[in-house]
Amino acid sequence: MAQKQDKAAAKEAKQARKAASKARRAQIFQAFNMQRKEDKALLPLMIGAVVLVAAVAFGIGLLLGIEWYLLPVGVMFGLLAAVILLGRRVQRTQFAKAEDQPGAAGWVLENFLRGRWRVTPAVNGTTQLDVIHRVIGRPGVVLVAEGAPHRVKTLLAQEKKRVARLIGDTPIYDVIVGKEEGQVQLSKLQKHLMKLPNNLRPAQIDTVEKRLAAITARGAAMPKGPMPAGAKMRSVQRTMRRR
């Protein structure tokens, strides 16, 4: 009986892996079709990546006398390079479209930040859609602001005071997302946070998160992800004023 159950479990696991692999291939193909419509250089670059890697592998094989063994390996690695290239260009297009749109920084934090980060979007904001997002991680607490610099600086100062009352000596960093001097570009936000020093242990991150849960605001009524360019904001602002 136990042997049958093990076989059944192994069969289910195999089917699940096949389904996941099929779904990933479908996602890659869909991303490719969408990207190539607006990125004319994509297809030539992907083909070039496959040919280049395969040629290098073939050349190494010639030196070793095993060129026909290394060629298939080169093609496989070339395909992998092409998929990585596709992913990078898709991400670059996404960032370009999200640039300067309200909610873009929160979208990046929630979708691209990897590891033991705790993201709380829109902990403070204004009716002009200036927003402060709070991130807790190994560096400490990071307050990420987006909006008009002269307004978000005031918001950052207010939020820093609120946070500092509860977390004591835990480091607090602040980031303003934008293109001006001293600001961090949207496309570089994830990398900027990842470069911050590690100051907290995992248990300390949990403690800080629990303390800050007490002051977590209801949010600034920001939409999930960046708003489409040209979208009307009056209804959003009315909702924010009611809060």
C-alpha positions as CSV (number, residue, x, y, z in Angstrom):
1,M,0.0,0.0,0.0
2,A,2.8,2.4,1.0
3,Q,4.6,1.6,-2.3
4,K,1.5,2.4,-4.3
5,Q,1.1,5.7,-2.5
6,D,4.7,6.6,-3.1
7,K,4.3,5.8,-6.9
8,A,1.1,7.9,-7.0
9,A,2.8,10.8,-5.2
10,A,5.8,10.6,-7.6
11,K,3.5,10.6,-10.6
12,E,1.6,13.6,-9.3
13,A,4.9,15.4,-8.6
14,K,6.1,14.6,-12.2
15,Q,2.8,15.9,-13.7
16,A,3.1,19.1,-11.6
17,R,6.6,19.7,-12.8
18,K,5.5,19.2,-16.4
19,A,2.6,21.6,-15.9
20,A,4.8,24.2,-14.3
21,S,7.4,23.9,-17.2
22,K,4.6,24.2,-19.8
23,A,3.3,27.3,-18.0
24,R,6.8,28.9,-18.0
25,R,7.2,28.2,-21.7
26,A,3.9,29.8,-22.4
27,Q,4.8,32.9,-20.4
28,I,8.1,33.2,-22.2
29,F,6.4,32.9,-25.6
30,Q,3.7,35.4,-24.6
31,A,6.4,37.9,-23.4
32,F,8.4,37.4,-26.6
33,N,5.3,38.1,-28.8
34,M,4.4,41.2,-26.9
35,Q,8.0,42.5,-26.7
36,R,8.9,42.0,-30.4
37,K,5.9,44.1,-31.5
38,E,7.5,47.2,-30.0
39,D,11.2,46.2,-29.9
40,K,12.4,45.6,-33.5
41,A,15.9,44.8,-32.3
42,L,14.8,41.9,-30.1
43,L,14.7,39.1,-32.6
44,P,18.1,39.9,-34.3
45,L,19.7,40.2,-30.9
46,M,18.3,36.9,-29.7
47,I,19.4,35.1,-32.9
48,G,22.8,36.7,-32.5
49,A,23.1,35.5,-28.9
50,V,22.4,31.9,-30.0
51,V,24.8,32.0,-32.9
52,L,27.6,33.7,-30.9
53,V,27.5,31.3,-28.0
54,A,27.2,28.3,-30.4
55,A,30.1,29.6,-32.4
56,V,32.3,30.0,-29.3
57,A,31.5,26.4,-28.2
58,F,32.2,25.1,-31.7
59,G,35.5,26.9,-31.8
60,I,36.5,25.5,-28.4
61,G,35.5,22.1,-29.7
62,L,37.7,22.5,-32.7
63,L,40.7,23.1,-30.5
64,L,39.9,20.0,-28.4
65,G,38.8,17.8,-31.4
66,I,35.2,17.4,-30.1
67,E,33.5,20.2,-32.0
68,W,30.4,18.2,-32.8
69,Y,29.9,17.3,-29.2
70,L,30.2,20.8,-28.0
71,L,28.0,22.4,-30.7
72,P,24.6,21.1,-29.2
73,V,25.8,22.3,-25.8
74,G,26.6,25.7,-27.3
75,V,23.2,25.9,-28.8
76,M,21.5,25.2,-25.5
77,F,23.5,27.8,-23.7
78,G,22.8,30.2,-26.5
79,L,19.1,29.7,-26.1
80,L,19.5,30.3,-22.4
81,A,21.4,33.6,-23.2
82,A,18.6,34.6,-25.5
83,V,15.9,34.0,-22.9
84,I,17.9,36.1,-20.3
85,L,18.2,38.8,-22.9
86,L,14.5,38.7,-23.5
87,G,13.8,39.0,-19.8
88,R,16.1,42.0,-19.5
89,R,14.6,43.9,-22.4
90,V,11.0,43.1,-21.2
91,Q,11.9,44.5,-17.8
92,R,13.5,47.6,-19.3
93,T,10.4,48.3,-21.3
94,Q,8.2,47.9,-18.2
95,F,10.4,50.4,-16.3
96,A,10.3,52.8,-19.2
97,K,6.5,52.7,-19.3
98,A,6.2,53.1,-15.5
99,E,8.6,56.0,-15.3
100,D,7.1,59.2,-13.8
101,Q,3.7,57.5,-13.1
102,P,2.2,57.7,-9.6
103,G,2.6,54.4,-7.8
104,A,5.6,53.2,-9.9
105,A,8.0,52.9,-6.9
106,G,5.5,50.9,-4.9
107,W,5.0,48.6,-7.9
108,V,8.8,48.0,-8.2
109,L,9.1,47.3,-4.4
110,E,6.3,44.8,-4.4
111,N,7.2,43.0,-7.6
112,F,11.0,43.1,-8.0
113,L,12.4,43.2,-4.5
114,R,13.8,39.8,-3.6
115,G,14.8,38.3,-0.3
116,R,13.7,39.0,3.3
117,W,12.1,42.4,2.7
118,R,8.8,43.5,4.2
119,V,7.1,46.1,2.0
120,T,4.3,48.3,3.2
121,P,3.1,50.6,0.4
122,A,1.7,54.0,0.9
123,V,2.2,54.5,4.6
124,N,1.9,58.3,4.1
125,G,0.9,60.5,1.3
126,T,-0.7,63.7,0.1
127,T,-3.7,64.5,-2.1
128,Q,-1.2,65.3,-4.9
129,L,-0.3,61.6,-5.0
130,D,3.1,62.1,-3.3
131,V,3.6,58.8,-1.4
132,I,6.0,57.2,1.2
133,H,6.5,53.4,1.1
134,R,8.1,51.6,4.0
135,V,10.5,48.7,3.5
136,I,12.0,46.6,6.4
137,G,15.0,44.4,5.7
138,R,18.5,43.6,6.7
139,P,19.6,47.2,6.4
140,G,16.9,48.4,8.8
141,V,14.0,50.6,7.8
142,V,14.0,52.2,4.3
143,L,11.5,55.0,3.5
144,V,11.0,55.3,-0.2
145,A,9.4,58.5,-1.5
146,E,7.9,59.3,-4.9
147,G,6.4,62.6,-5.9
148,A,7.3,66.3,-5.9
149,P,10.7,66.6,-4.1
150,H,9.7,69.7,-2.1
151,R,6.7,67.9,-0.7
152,V,8.1,64.4,-0.2
153,K,11.0,65.8,1.9
154,T,8.5,67.1,4.4
155,L,6.7,63.7,4.4
156,L,9.9,61.9,4.9
157,A,10.8,64.0,7.9
158,Q,7.4,63.3,9.4
159,E,7.6,59.6,8.8
160,K,11.1,59.4,10.1
161,K,10.0,60.9,13.4
162,R,7.1,58.5,13.7
163,V,9.3,55.5,13.0
164,A,12.2,56.5,15.2
165,R,9.9,56.7,18.2
166,L,9.3,53.0,18.0
167,I,12.5,51.4,16.7
168,G,15.1,53.2,18.8
169,D,18.6,52.8,17.3
170,T,17.6,50.8,14.3
171,P,19.0,52.5,11.2
172,I,16.6,54.4,9.0
173,Y,17.4,55.2,5.4
174,D,15.4,57.4,3.0
175,V,15.2,57.3,-0.8
176,I,13.5,59.7,-3.2
177,V,12.8,58.1,-6.5
178,G,13.4,60.4,-9.5
179,K,15.8,61.6,-12.1
180,E,17.2,64.7,-10.3
181,E,20.6,64.9,-8.5
182,G,20.5,62.9,-5.3
183,Q,17.6,60.9,-6.3
184,V,17.4,57.2,-7.4
185,Q,16.1,56.3,-10.8
186,L,13.2,53.9,-10.8
187,S,15.1,51.2,-12.8
188,K,18.0,51.4,-10.2
189,L,15.8,51.3,-7.0
190,Q,16.0,47.5,-6.4
191,K,19.8,47.6,-6.9
192,H,20.2,50.6,-4.6
193,L,18.3,48.9,-1.8
194,M,20.3,45.6,-2.2
195,K,23.6,47.6,-1.8
196,L,22.6,48.9,1.6
197,P,24.6,47.4,4.5
198,N,23.2,44.5,6.5
199,N,22.5,45.8,10.1
200,L,19.7,43.5,11.3
201,R,19.4,39.8,11.9
202,P,16.2,38.0,10.8
203,A,14.8,37.9,14.3
204,Q,15.3,41.7,14.6
205,I,13.5,42.3,11.3
206,D,10.4,40.5,12.8
207,T,10.6,42.6,16.0
208,V,10.9,45.9,14.0
209,E,7.9,44.9,11.8
210,K,5.7,44.1,14.8
211,R,6.6,47.5,16.4
212,L,5.8,49.4,13.3
213,A,2.5,47.6,12.7
214,A,1.1,49.8,15.4
215,I,1.5,53.0,13.3
216,T,0.8,51.5,9.8
217,A,-1.6,53.9,8.2
218,R,-4.5,53.0,6.1
219,G,-2.5,54.1,3.1
220,A,-2.8,56.9,0.7
221,A,-5.3,55.2,-1.5
222,M,-2.8,54.7,-4.2
223,P,-3.7,52.3,-7.0
224,K,-1.9,49.0,-7.3
225,G,1.0,49.5,-9.6
226,P,1.7,52.6,-11.8
227,M,-1.3,54.4,-13.1
228,P,-1.7,54.6,-16.9
229,A,-0.4,57.7,-18.5
230,G,-3.1,60.3,-18.9
231,A,-5.4,58.7,-16.3
232,K,-7.8,61.0,-14.5
233,M,-6.9,61.4,-10.9
234,R,-9.8,63.4,-9.5
235,S,-11.6,60.3,-8.1
236,V,-8.5,59.1,-6.5
237,Q,-7.9,62.5,-4.9
238,R,-11.5,62.7,-3.6
239,T,-11.0,59.3,-2.0
240,M,-7.8,60.4,-0.3
241,R,-9.4,63.6,1.1
242,R,-12.2,61.5,2.7
243,R,-9.5,59.6,4.5
